[in-house]
């Protein structure tokens, strides 16, 4: 059995590396995920698949639903499509999901 608390991550996806030889972490596969869903362990799923893996904060427009960006100059989120920061909220999601959306 091999396990680790923290260690190296893949640069592209920001997820833990896989495999014992690369000092990787244990992976939660599809079957394990399905068992956790069937059991109803939602907080464990959230913690394993996002918090301890690759959390990332994004700005999302409430009008059009597209991803925006955070303006450090204005200290607010701005929608890339609508060009305003009125209806932009911050959301946390896995970095791999952000890569998939963009």
Sine and cosine of phi, psi and omega as CSV:
sin_phi,cos_phi,sin_psi,cos_psi,sin_omega,cos_omega
0.00,0.00,0.68,-0.73,-0.02,-1.00
-0.77,-0.64,0.74,-0.68,0.04,-1.00
-0.50,-0.86,0.39,-0.92,0.05,-1.00
-0.49,-0.87,0.45,-0.89,0.01,-1.00
-1.00,0.05,-0.73,0.68,0.05,-1.00
-0.55,-0.83,0.28,-0.96,-0.04,-1.00
0.17,-0.98,-0.38,-0.92,-0.08,-1.00
-0.92,0.38,0.42,-0.91,0.00,-1.00
-0.76,-0.65,0.43,-0.90,0.08,-1.00
-0.95,0.30,0.73,-0.68,-0.10,-0.99
-0.91,0.40,-0.63,0.78,-0.07,-1.00
-0.94,0.34,-0.76,0.65,-0.09,-1.00
-0.99,-0.14,-0.17,0.98,-0.04,-1.00
0.88,0.48,0.36,0.93,0.04,-1.00
-0.99,-0.12,0.36,-0.93,0.03,-1.00
-0.88,0.48,0.55,-0.83,0.04,-1.00
-0.92,0.39,0.34,-0.94,0.01,-1.00
-0.93,-0.36,0.52,-0.85,0.04,-1.00
0.98,-0.19,0.61,-0.79,-0.02,-1.00
-0.94,0.34,-0.55,0.84,-0.02,-1.00
-0.91,0.42,-0.50,0.86,0.00,-1.00
-0.99,-0.14,0.28,0.96,-0.04,-1.00
0.84,0.54,0.67,0.74,-0.05,-1.00
-1.00,0.08,0.17,-0.98,-0.01,-1.00
-0.99,-0.11,0.19,-0.98,0.07,-1.00
-0.96,0.29,0.66,-0.76,-0.03,-1.00
-0.98,-0.19,0.63,-0.78,0.13,-0.99
-1.00,-0.06,0.95,-0.32,-0.05,-1.00
-0.99,0.12,-0.10,-0.99,-0.03,-1.00
-0.91,0.40,-0.66,0.75,-0.02,-1.00
-0.92,0.39,-0.66,0.75,0.03,-1.00
-0.90,0.43,-0.67,0.74,0.04,-1.00
-0.88,0.47,-0.69,0.72,0.01,-1.00
-0.89,0.45,-0.61,0.79,0.04,-1.00
-0.91,0.41,-0.66,0.75,0.02,-1.00
-0.92,0.40,-0.61,0.79,0.05,-1.00
-0.91,0.42,-0.70,0.71,-0.01,-1.00
-0.90,0.43,-0.55,0.83,0.00,-1.00
-0.97,0.23,-0.38,0.93,0.01,-1.00
1.00,0.04,0.46,0.89,-0.03,-1.00
-1.00,-0.06,0.94,0.34,-0.12,-0.99
-0.92,0.38,-0.63,0.78,-0.01,-1.00
-0.93,0.37,-0.56,0.83,0.06,-1.00
-0.92,0.39,-0.65,0.76,0.05,-1.00
-0.88,0.47,-0.73,0.69,0.01,-1.00
-0.86,0.50,-0.70,0.71,-0.05,-1.00
-0.93,0.37,-0.69,0.73,-0.04,-1.00
-0.96,0.29,-0.69,0.73,-0.12,-0.99
-1.00,0.05,-0.24,0.97,0.00,-1.00
-0.76,-0.65,-0.86,0.52,-0.15,-0.99
-0.88,0.48,-0.74,0.68,-0.04,-1.00
-1.00,0.01,0.00,1.00,-0.02,-1.00
-0.97,-0.23,-0.98,0.22,-0.10,-0.99
-0.47,-0.88,0.92,0.40,-0.01,-1.00
-0.94,0.34,0.53,-0.85,-0.02,-1.00
-0.45,-0.89,0.66,-0.75,0.03,-1.00
-0.99,-0.16,0.75,-0.66,0.04,-1.00
-0.82,-0.58,0.37,-0.93,0.08,-1.00
-0.99,-0.16,0.79,-0.61,-0.04,-1.00
-0.83,-0.55,0.73,-0.68,0.03,-1.00
-0.98,0.18,0.74,-0.67,0.01,-1.00
-0.98,0.20,-0.36,0.93,0.00,-1.00
-0.98,0.18,-0.83,0.56,-0.09,-1.00
-0.98,-0.18,-0.30,0.95,0.04,-1.00
0.99,0.12,0.08,1.00,-0.01,-1.00
-1.00,0.05,0.33,-0.94,0.04,-1.00
-0.97,0.25,0.62,-0.78,0.06,-1.00
-0.90,-0.43,-0.44,-0.90,0.02,-1.00
-0.57,-0.82,0.30,-0.95,0.01,-1.00
-0.99,-0.14,0.83,-0.55,0.03,-1.00
-1.00,-0.04,0.93,-0.37,0.02,-1.00
-0.94,0.35,-0.46,0.89,0.01,-1.00
-0.93,0.37,-0.70,0.71,0.00,-1.00
-1.00,-0.03,-0.19,0.98,-0.03,-1.00
0.84,0.54,0.68,0.73,0.03,-1.00
-0.44,-0.90,0.30,-0.95,0.07,-1.00
-0.99,0.13,0.57,-0.82,-0.02,-1.00
-0.76,-0.65,0.71,-0.70,0.05,-1.00
-0.98,0.18,0.73,-0.69,-0.01,-1.00
-0.95,0.32,-0.49,0.87,-0.04,-1.00
-1.00,0.04,-0.76,0.64,-0.06,-1.00
-0.98,0.18,-0.32,0.95,0.00,-1.00
0.88,0.47,0.50,0.87,0.11,-0.99
-0.63,-0.78,0.17,-0.99,-0.03,-1.00
-0.88,-0.48,0.36,0.93,-0.07,-1.00
-0.95,0.33,-0.75,0.66,-0.08,-1.00
-0.92,-0.39,0.77,0.64,0.01,-1.00
-0.92,-0.38,0.76,-0.65,0.03,-1.00
-0.82,-0.57,0.38,-0.92,0.00,-1.00
-1.00,-0.05,0.70,-0.71,-0.03,-1.00
-0.71,-0.70,0.57,-0.82,0.02,-1.00
-0.96,-0.29,0.77,-0.63,0.03,-1.00
-0.50,-0.86,0.26,-0.96,0.02,-1.00
-0.90,0.44,0.58,-0.81,-0.02,-1.00
-0.89,0.46,-0.56,0.83,0.04,-1.00
-0.89,0.46,-0.58,0.82,0.06,-1.00
-0.93,0.37,-0.64,0.77,0.05,-1.00
-0.89,0.46,-0.65,0.76,0.06,-1.00
-0.89,0.45,-0.62,0.79,0.00,-1.00
-0.92,0.39,-0.64,0.77,-0.01,-1.00
-0.94,0.34,-0.66,0.75,-0.02,-1.00
-0.98,0.18,0.00,0.00,0.00,0.00
